[in-house]
Amino acid sequence: MYIYTAPSYNQPYLGLCPTWSNSGITFVSNSVLSGEPRRLFINTENSIYVSVDADQVLVWSEGSNTVNLNISNNVTGPFGIFVTIDGYIYIANSVPNRGVFIWSPNGTNSTKVMPNTKKCSALFIDINNTLYCSCDIENQVLKISLEPGSQNQTTAAGKKNVNGSTSDLLNSPIGIFVDRNLSLYVADSDNDRIQLFLWNELNGTTIAGTGASATINLKGPSDIVFDGDGYLYIVDTGRNRIVASGPNGFRCVIGCKVGMGSASYQLHGPFSLSFDTYGNIYVSDRSNYRIQKFIFINQSCDNTTPIDSTTTSNTDTVTVSTDGVTSISTSALVLSTSVAVTDATSTTTTTMNPSSSSETTTSSLIPTTLVTSFLPATVSNHVDTSTVQQGTSFASLFTPSVCASPTVMGPNCSLSTLSCDSLRPCYNNATCINNNTVLSGYTCNCLLGFNGTDCQYDYRPCQPDTCWNNGMCNQTSNTSFICICVNDWQGEHCQTKINHCENITCYNNGVCKTLSQNYTCQCIGDSYSGRHCERTLSKRALQQSISRSFAYVAIMAIAIVALFIIIMDVSTYVFGIDPVKSVRRELRRRPKYKTKKKEKRFITIQRPIYIA
């Protein structure tokens, strides 16, 4: 059995309040796709895989704008795709050739691994090598182990052909994700919610969308992923945007302009998203027939700049959306260029658009406490709401302390701004080096056996699951190991139980049974004994002796009779000696008595006749 200890997809560590470029870059358009892009997958080598409704799966290597691999043979209406750490490609076909197929890394050979599925909108393989399929047509999520000999697929969530909004039902599930705890997350599209199913549980919990309090309103979510910090990213298809969770709740991160469209800052029917190793977000912009790339910019929450009523900024705008979530353009939280806070009964907000000279004034009932609720913890903790008076400029509340050195920040200039100090991004005792020449601002020097941007991947030969059945792993080199197995186990991974009966013969129909480091022969009844049932008990021996004696007597009797007959025949026909000749002659001389024949008697019946 092989267990994936490192994921094949990217989960970059982006910090508390990451931001991306407001406008996306078209990575590939319809001229190359020739159809709607569906599922998107980017592996840890930054190879990009896209399923297209034109019966093909396209693959690009990192840094290449040219298709490096086109898988189209035996591919029909592909939806879900997943790529393993060793490069094998799982593709979910729809009609007419339904099922999930595994393709070799070069895309030449395929084998069906999950039959009897109408359509898998998304695929996922967890760390236990279990394949999940979200079947939106049947309103369920199926799973099947990919281990040899495992062919039975079971239900992971929902009920077949039954839709509903209760905790045990789904309605057109699409996107799925399984974390290292084997918890299943489902984008329950037609229920406008995200469901969490703990391992081996069929009743889910709503963590976002309809039915979850104080989160965000969703409309037809189609995909979900997690970053390295455990924050959730949702493709909100019906609202043409990407939203994400954070330390202060949910926020919009991509496609936050009003309405759908085809501009670089807009999306139209987004269906899937994936991270590359640098934290950039790729989105399959389905109805625009393109793949959009949004560049990762910043991972710090402490990027607020002084704002006054005469200064406008494209990255500093805060609005309260109609669905109860802060709408953010390009930073994690953006403030309006001029906000006047009055009291708990009225607020006047003026927003200046840098691209136009017009200004919009709205009035609403927003308490002072609500204003600070939209702020990051690093900002709102320093806001004294008691000092907010009617007509006070909101800009004065966001003027941070000015430190003499750019390497420190905070009210007392005691917090380091260096990436290694503020983020502590390196794992597994790696050494962090501040490096301004790279996008992340740091470099991790990994210890031997670890890899990844943050040394988060453990490739040492000895893993917790390398040696099974309590075997002890002994690393012999950087790439090899030896498993020291406990009693009764053997094999490279201590995976085979020793059969102590392999070369043992139990006599008299005895049955061999394996024991701990030993074996025993179970004898039939009470007639036999011994380690191999080779000894016969005295009672049984007597019975066998008597049986043999009767057999010998019968055989001797038969032999004597047969011998007598033979002697008689030889004497008569060979030597002319007939011992019974005189007896036969005497029998012939005796008179023969004939039996008298019985006379036939006739019965006379007399009948009188009367004459008148």
Residue pairs with C-beta under 8 A, 6 or more apart in sequence:
1 129
1 147
1 495
2 129
3 127
3 128
3 129
3 465
4 84
4 85
4 125
4 126
4 127
4 129
5 127
5 458
5 463
5 465
6 44
6 85
6 452
6 457
6 458
6 459
7 44
7 85
7 127
8 43
8 44
8 82
8 83
8 84
8 85
8 125
9 41
9 42
9 43
9 44
9 225
9 274
9 275
10 42
10 43
10 44
10 46
10 274
10 275
10 276
10 277
11 225
11 226
11 227
11 228
11 275
12 227
12 228
12 275
12 276
12 277
12 278
12 279
12 296
12 453
13 227
13 228
13 229
13 423
13 425
13 454
13 456
14 227
14 228
14 229
14 231
14 279
14 296
14 299
15 229
15 299
15 300
15 301
15 423
16 229
16 246
16 247
16 299
16 300
16 301
16 332
16 376
17 246
17 247
17 298
17 299
17 300
17 301
17 303
17 331
17 332
17 333
17 376
18 227
18 253
18 279
18 296
18 297
18 298
18 299
18 332
19 253
19 296
19 297
19 298
19 299
19 303
19 330
19 331
19 332
20 253
20 254
20 280
20 281
20 294
20 295
20 296
20 297
20 330
21 294
21 295
21 297
21 330
22 265
22 314
22 315
22 329
22 330
23 263
23 264
23 265
24 254
24 264
24 265
24 283
24 292
24 293
24 294
25 264
25 292
25 293
25 294
25 295
26 264
26 290
26 291
26 292
26 293
27 48
27 65
27 282
27 290
27 291
27 292
27 293
28 50
28 58
28 60
28 65
28 290
28 291
29 289
29 290
30 289
30 290
32 58
32 67
33 50
33 52
33 54
33 58
33 289
33 290
33 291
34 52
34 54
34 56
35 52
35 53
35 54
35 56
35 289
36 52
36 53
36 286
36 287
36 289
37 50
37 51
37 52
37 271
37 272
37 284
37 285
37 286
37 289
37 290
37 291
38 50
38 51
38 52
38 53
38 78
38 79
38 271
38 272
38 284
38 286
39 50
39 51
39 78
39 79
39 80
39 81
39 121
39 122
39 123
39 271
39 272
39 284
40 48
40 49
40 50
40 271
40 272
40 273
40 274
40 282
40 283
40 284
40 291
41 48
41 49
41 50
41 81
41 82
41 83
41 274
42 48
42 49
42 274
42 275
42 276
42 282
43 49
43 83
43 85
44 85
44 277
44 452
44 457
45 61
45 62
46 61
46 62
46 63
46 276
46 277
47 59
47 60
47 61
47 62
47 68
47 83
48 59
48 60
48 274
48 282
48 291
49 57
49 58
49 59
49 81
49 83
49 89
50 57
50 58
50 59
50 81
50 284
50 291
51 57
51 78
51 79
51 80
51 81
51 91
52 58
52 78
53 77
53 78
55 72
55 75
55 76
55 77
55 78
56 70
56 71
56 72
56 75
56 78
57 70
57 71
57 72
57 75
57 78
57 81
57 89
57 91
57 107
58 67
58 69
58 70
58 71
59 67
59 68
59 69
59 70
59 71
59 107
60 66
60 67
60 68
61 68
69 106
69 107
70 107
71 89
71 91
71 103
71 107
74 93
74 97
74 101
74 110
75 91
75 93
76 93
76 94
76 95
76 96
76 97
77 93
77 94
77 95
77 119
78 91
78 92
78 93
78 94
79 92
79 94
79 119
79 120
79 121
79 122
80 90
80 91
80 92
80 100
80 120
80 121
80 122
80 123
80 133
80 134
81 89
81 90
81 91
81 92
81 123
82 89
82 90
82 123
82 124
82 125
82 131
83 89
83 90
84 90
84 125
86 105
87 105
88 102
88 103
88 104
88 105
89 102
89 103
89 104
89 105
89 107
90 100
90 101
90 102
90 103
90 113
90 123
90 125
90 131
91 100
91 101
91 103
91 110
92 99
92 100
92 117
92 119
92 120
92 121
92 122
92 123
92 133
93 99
93 100
93 101
94 118
94 119
95 119
98 115
98 117
98 118
98 119
99 112
99 113
99 114
99 115
99 116
99 117
100 112
100 113
100 114
100 117
100 120
100 123
100 131
100 133
101 110
101 111
101 112
101 113
102 110
102 111
102 113
103 109
103 110
104 110
113 131
113 144
113 146
114 120
114 131
114 133
114 142
114 144
114 153
116 153
117 133
117 135
117 142
118 135
118 137
118 138
119 135
119 136
119 137
120 133
120 134
120 135
121 134
121 135
121 136
121 173
121 174
121 175
121 222
122 133
122 134
122 174
122 175
122 176
122 223
122 272
123 131
123 132
123 133
123 134
123 176
124 131
124 132
124 176
124 177
124 178
125 131
125 132
125 146
126 132
126 178
126 182
127 180
127 182
128 145
128 182
129 145
129 146
129 147
130 143
130 144
130 145
130 146
130 178
131 143
131 144
131 145
131 146
132 141
132 142
132 143
132 156
132 176
132 178
132 184
133 141
133 142
133 143
134 141
134 173
134 174
134 175
134 176
134 186
135 141
135 142
135 173
136 172
136 173
136 174
136 189
138 158
138 160
138 161
139 158
139 159
139 160
139 161
139 162
139 163
139 169
139 170
139 171
139 172
139 173
140 155
140 156
140 157
140 158
140 159
140 160
140 170
140 173
141 155
141 156
141 157
141 158
141 170
141 173
141 176
141 184
141 186
142 153
142 154
142 155
142 156
143 153
143 154
143 155
143 156
144 150
144 151
144 152
144 153
144 154
155 202
156 184
156 197
157 170
157 173
157 184
157 186
157 195
157 197
157 202
157 204
158 168
158 169
158 170
158 173
159 168
159 169
162 169
163 169
163 170
163 171
163 172
163 190
164 170
164 171
165 171
165 191
165 210
165 211
167 203
167 204
167 205
167 206
168 202
168 203
168 204
170 186
170 188
170 191
170 195
171 188
171 189
171 190
171 191
172 188
172 189
172 190
172 191
173 186
173 187
173 188
173 189
173 195
174 187
174 189
174 221
174 222
174 223
175 186
175 187
175 221
175 222
175 223
175 224
175 235
175 272
176 184
176 185
176 186
176 187
176 224
177 184
177 185
177 224
177 225
177 226
178 184
178 185
179 185
179 226
181 199
182 199
182 200
183 196
183 197
183 198
183 199
184 196
184 197
184 198
184 199
185 194
185 195
185 196
185 197
185 207
185 224
185 232
186 194
186 195
186 196
186 197
186 204
186 224
187 194
187 221
187 222
187 223
187 224
187 234
187 235
188 194
188 195
188 209
188 221
189 220
189 221
189 222
189 237
190 220
191 209
191 210
191 211
192 209
192 210
192 217
192 218
192 219
192 220
192 221
192 238
193 206
193 208
193 209
193 210
193 211
193 212
193 218
193 221
194 206
194 207
194 208
194 209
194 212
194 218
194 221
194 224
194 232
194 234
195 204
195 205
195 206
195 207
196 204
196 205
196 206
196 207
197 203
197 204
197 205
206 212
207 215
207 232
208 215
208 216
208 218
208 232
208 234
208 245
208 250
209 215
209 216
209 217
209 218
209 221
210 217
210 218
214 249
215 249
215 250
216 243
216 249
216 250
216 323
216 324
216 325
217 323
217 324
217 325
218 234
218 236
218 238
218 239
218 243
219 236
219 237
219 238
219 239
220 236
220 237
220 238
221 234
221 235
221 236
221 237
221 238
222 235
222 237
222 270
222 271
222 272
223 234
223 235
223 271
223 272
223 273
224 232
224 233
224 234
224 235
225 232
225 233
225 273
225 274
225 275
226 232
226 233
227 233
227 275
228 454
228 456
231 244
231 245
231 246
232 244
232 245
233 242
233 243
233 244
233 245
233 253
233 273
233 281
234 242
234 243
234 244
235 242
235 270
235 271
235 272
235 273
235 283
236 242
236 243
236 270
237 269
237 270
237 271
239 323
240 255
240 259
240 260
240 266
240 267
240 268
240 269
240 270
241 252
241 254
241 255
241 256
241 267
241 270
242 252
242 253
242 254
242 255
242 267
242 270
242 273
242 281
242 283
243 250
243 251
243 252
243 253
243 325
244 250
244 251
244 253
246 332
247 301
247 376
247 377
248 333
248 374
248 375
248 376
248 377
249 325
249 326
250 325
251 325
251 326
251 328
251 332
251 333
252 321
252 325
252 326
252 327
252 328
253 281
253 328
254 267
254 281
254 283
254 294
255 265
255 266
255 267
255 270
256 327
256 328
256 329
257 263
257 265
257 266
257 329
259 266
260 266
260 267
260 268
260 269
260 287
261 267
261 268
262 268
262 288
264 292
267 283
267 285
267 288
267 292
268 285
268 286
268 287
268 288
269 285
269 286
269 287
269 288
270 283
270 284
270 285
270 286
271 284
271 286
272 283
272 284
273 281
273 282
273 283
273 284
274 281
274 282
275 281
275 282
276 282
277 453
278 296
278 439
278 440
279 296
279 299
279 439
279 440
280 293
280 294
280 295
280 296
281 293
281 294
281 296
282 291
282 292
282 293
282 294
283 291
283 292
283 294
284 291
285 291
285 292
296 439
297 330
298 331
299 423
300 417
300 422
301 332
301 333
301 376
301 377
301 378
301 379
302 378
302 379
302 400
302 409
303 331
303 332
304 335
304 379
304 398
304 400
305 313
305 316
305 398
306 395
306 398
306 399
306 400
307 313
307 316
307 335
307 337
307 338
307 394
307 395
307 398
308 338
308 393
308 395
309 337
309 338
309 350
309 393
309 395
311 337
312 337
312 352
312 353
312 354
313 337
313 354
314 329
314 330
314 354
314 355
315 329
315 330
315 331
315 334
316 331
316 334
316 335
316 336
316 337
317 329
317 334
317 335
317 336
317 337
317 351
318 326
318 328
318 333
318 334
318 335
318 336
318 339
318 374
319 326
319 327
319 336
319 351
320 326
320 327
320 364
320 366
320 374
321 327
326 333
326 374
328 334
332 376
333 374
333 375
333 376
333 379
335 394
335 398
336 349
336 350
336 351
336 394
337 350
337 351
337 352
338 350
338 351
338 352
338 393
338 394
338 395
339 349
339 350
339 371
339 393
339 394
339 395
340 347
340 348
340 349
340 350
340 391
340 392
340 393
340 394
341 347
341 368
341 371
341 388
341 390
341 392
341 394
342 348
342 390
342 391
343 368
343 390
344 367
344 368
344 369
345 365
346 363
346 364
346 365
347 363
347 364
347 365
347 366
347 371
348 361
348 362
348 363
349 361
349 362
349 364
350 359
350 360
350 361
351 359
351 360
352 359
353 359
368 385
368 388
369 385
371 385
371 388
371 394
372 380
372 383
372 385
373 380
375 383
379 398
382 411
383 397
388 397
400 409
401 409
401 410
401 411
401 412
401 413
403 409
403 410
403 413
404 413
405 413
406 417
407 416
407 417
407 418
408 414
408 415
408 416
408 417
409 415
409 416
409 417
415 422
416 422
418 434
418 441
419 425
419 432
419 434
419 440
419 441
419 442
420 426
420 432
420 433
420 434
420 442
423 442
424 432
425 432
425 440
425 442
425 444
425 454
426 432
426 442
426 444
426 445
426 446
426 454
426 455
427 444
427 450
427 452
427 454
427 455
427 456
428 446
428 447
428 450
428 455
428 456
428 458
429 447
430 444
430 445
430 446
430 447
430 450
430 454
430 455
431 444
431 445
432 442
432 443
432 444
432 445
433 442
433 443
433 444
433 445
434 441
434 442
435 441
435 442
435 443
440 453
444 453
444 454
444 455
445 455
446 452
446 455
447 455
448 478
449 458
449 459
449 460
449 461
449 478
450 456
450 457
450 458
450 459
450 460
451 457
451 459
460 475
461 473
461 475
461 477
461 478
461 479
461 480
461 481
462 473
462 474
462 475
462 481
463 473
466 473
466 481
466 483
466 493
467 473
467 481
467 483
467 484
467 485
467 493
467 494
468 489
468 493
468 494
468 495
469 485
469 486
469 489
469 494
469 495
470 486
470 494
471 483
471 484
471 485
471 486
471 489
471 493
471 494
472 483
472 484
473 481
473 482
473 483
473 484
474 481
474 482
474 483
474 484
475 481
476 482
483 491
483 492
483 493
483 494
485 491
485 494
486 494
487 516
487 517
488 497
488 498
488 516
488 517
489 495
489 496
489 497
489 498
490 496
490 498
497 514
498 514
499 514
500 514
500 515
500 517
500 518
500 519
501 512
501 513
501 514
501 519
504 512
504 519
504 521
504 532
505 532
506 512
506 521
506 522
506 523
506 532
506 533
507 521
507 528
507 532
507 533
507 534
508 523
508 524
508 527
508 528
508 533
508 534
508 536
509 524
509 533
510 521
510 522
510 523
510 524
510 528
510 532
510 533
511 521
511 522
512 519
512 520
512 521
512 522
513 519
513 520
513 521
513 522
520 531
521 530
521 531
521 532
521 533
522 533
523 529
523 530
523 533
524 533
526 537
527 536
527 537
527 539
527 540
528 534
528 535
528 536
528 537
528 540
529 535
529 537
536 544
568 579
571 577
571 578
571 579
572 578
